Amino acid sequence: MSGSKEISSNASKISVLATKSTEMEISPAQGNLNLGIEKSGDFGEIGMGVLSDGTPYLNQRGLALLCGVENAHIGTISSQWNEPDLKPRIKKIKSILEQAGFTAPVAHAEIQHSGRVHFCYPAEICLSVLEYYAFDAGANVQEQARANFRLLAGSKLRDMIYSRVGYDPTGANRFNKWHDRIALNHQSAPKGFFHVFNEAHTIIYEMVLAGAEIGEKTVVDISIGQHWGKYWDVNSFDGKYGAREKYPHRYPDDHPQAKSNPQESWCYPLDALGEYRRWLQDEYIEGGKFKGYLDGKVSKGDMPPSVAQLAIAAIVPAALPSQ
C-alpha cells in the first residue's frame, strides 16, 4: 500500500539499528537477533512493554484478554499471517492495519528476555486485531473487545503502554540520572586532581544517545575506574606523577548506592591526565575493555543487544580497510 509504514521482518541488518526512521523493523526470530526489550511489566494479567527501538507492545496473553478471546486464537492469527491462501479473518486484520498506514510481514516478534521468550505484538497490530473482534468478527464479535477499543483507539494504547512501564518516547528524561550525578560530584575532586567520572562524560553521553539507560545498573565509570586503577598500580605512576588521593563521591537518592554515601573514590594528579586519556582510548575503548563491559550488561539483561551495538559503533573507531 502506498505511503504505509512497514513493520519489517529483517531486524538482522545493522542498518535497521543505525537509522532513526519512522519504520519499525521487527523479526519473527528476534530472540537471536538485535532487538531487545527495554521496558516490560505485567499489569493485572496483561503483559506489555517497549522494545529497544521504542515500539510499544502487548504480549500474546494480554492481547487475548483485551479482545475477550482465548490465547490460542491470537496465536493462530500469527501462524496464519503468511499463508498463501489467507483466511478471511487475516485478510480483514491486514486490511485494517493498512488503513492505519502500516504493513507487517509478521504479526509478532519473539524476543529472548530474562531467560524466556516473549511474544510481542506491536501496538499497531494489537489495535487492528482489537478492532476486528470489536466490529468485524461476525458471530465472534466480543463486547469486551468493543469496550476496550473505544478506550484504546488511536494513540491511546501506545500512550497507555508507555505510561504503565515508565517509558518516555521523547527521550527528554534519559539524561536525568546522569545529570543528577554531575550535580553532586562535578566539584568533588580537590584542586590539582581529576576524577574518572568527569572524564567519562563523552562515553556516557554516547551511550545515552545509543539508548542505554544510565542509572544505578549501568555505571560505566566504575568499570573505567577499576581498570585505570590497576593500570596505575602496575606502572607505579605514584612515583611518576605523584600520589593519587581519595575524594567523597555521592550517588543520587534514587540509587541504591546512595545508602553508603559518601563513598571514597580515587582522584589523580592533573599531570597524569594526558596519560589517562591515551590509556582510555588505546586500552579501554580500542583494547576491548569497553566492549567487555557492554557484553556483561547484555548477558545480565541490563541492556538490549541493539543498544550495546550502537554504543560500540559510536565510540569504538571502525578499523580502516586493509590496502
Stockholm file with secondary structure:
# STOCKHOLM 1.0

chainA/1-323         MSGSKEISSNASKISVLATKSTEMEISPAQGNLNLGIEKSGDFGEIGMGVLSDGTPYLNQRGLALLCGVENAHIGTISSQWNEPDLKPRIKKIKSILEQAGFTAPVAHAEIQHSGRVHFCYPAEICLSVLEYYAFDAGANVQEQARANFRLLAGSKLRDMIYSRVGYDPTGANRFNKWHDRIALNHQSAPKGFFHVFNEAHTIIYEMVLAGAEIGEKTVVDISIGQHWGKYWDVNSFDGKYGAREKYPHRYPDDHPQAKSNPQESWCYPLDALGEYRRWLQDEYIEGGKFKGYLDGKVSKGDMPPSVAQLAIAAIVPAALPSQ
#=GR chainA/1-323 SS CTTCEEEESCTTSHHHHHCCCSCEECCTTGGGSSCCEEEEEEETTEEEEEETTSCEEEEHHHHHHHHTSCHHHHHHHHHTTTCSSCCHHHHHHHHHHHHTTEECSCSCEEEEETTEEEEEEEHHHHHHHHHIIIIISGGGCCHHHHHHHHHHTTTHHHHHHHHHHTCCTTCTTTTHHHHHHHHHHTTCSCTTEECHHHHTHHHHHHHHHHTCCCSSSCCHHHHHHHHHHHHHHHTTHHHHHCCCEEEEECCCTTSGGGGGCSEEEEEEEGGGHHHHHHHIIIIIITTSHHHHHHHHHHHTTSSCHHHHHHHHHHHSCCCCCCC
#=GC SS_cons         CTTCEEEESCTTSHHHHHCCCSCEECCTTGGGSSCCEEEEEEETTEEEEEETTSCEEEEHHHHHHHHTSCHHHHHHHHHTTTCSSCCHHHHHHHHHHHHTTEECSCSCEEEEETTEEEEEEEHHHHHHHHHIIIIISGGGCCHHHHHHHHHHTTTHHHHHHHHHHTCCTTCTTTTHHHHHHHHHHTTCSCTTEECHHHHTHHHHHHHHHHTCCCSSSCCHHHHHHHHHHHHHHHTTHHHHHCCCEEEEECCCTTSGGGGGCSEEEEEEEGGGHHHHHHHIIIIIITTSHHHHHHHHHHHTTSSCHHHHHHHHHHHSCCCCCCC
//
